[in-house]
């Protein structure tokens, strides 16, 4: 694999996430980005929420920008906590709830995935399907 995932790999990850969303009866938007958080590919399932286009892309961006799964930011960004207000920075692109994950090879981020369209736990489950498929590809 090169330093960053390519379009072909992004499509495979999107297919895995879409299959998981369909198995759950959900309509999602799935985004794959490069290590800098720039779009590689985005897929909007039929009837997925329009708002999920930006949310999924911003989840992928956040996972790249902060090098962490987005759900790990939730507690630290609550009122009174050390990162309260973080989501209002970076032109409001940072998402502090689940559904965004970095994709790593040998400890280096080579891309990210972001999913939106359901409850947070559903977004995380669908995004996790893409992460699991990615891990299979790099084994």
Secondary structure as GFF3:
##gff-version 3
##sequence-region A 1 139
A	DSSP	alpha_helix	7	23	.	.	.	ID=ss1
A	DSSP	beta_strand	29	33	.	.	.	ID=ss2
A	DSSP	beta_strand	39	44	.	.	.	ID=ss3
A	DSSP	alpha_helix	51	65	.	.	.	ID=ss4
A	DSSP	three_ten_helix	70	73	.	.	.	ID=ss5
A	DSSP	three_ten_helix	75	77	.	.	.	ID=ss6
A	DSSP	three_ten_helix	86	88	.	.	.	ID=ss7
A	DSSP	three_ten_helix	90	92	.	.	.	ID=ss8
A	DSSP	beta_strand	100	105	.	.	.	ID=ss9
A	DSSP	beta_strand	108	116	.	.	.	ID=ss10
A	DSSP	alpha_helix	120	138	.	.	.	ID=ss11
###
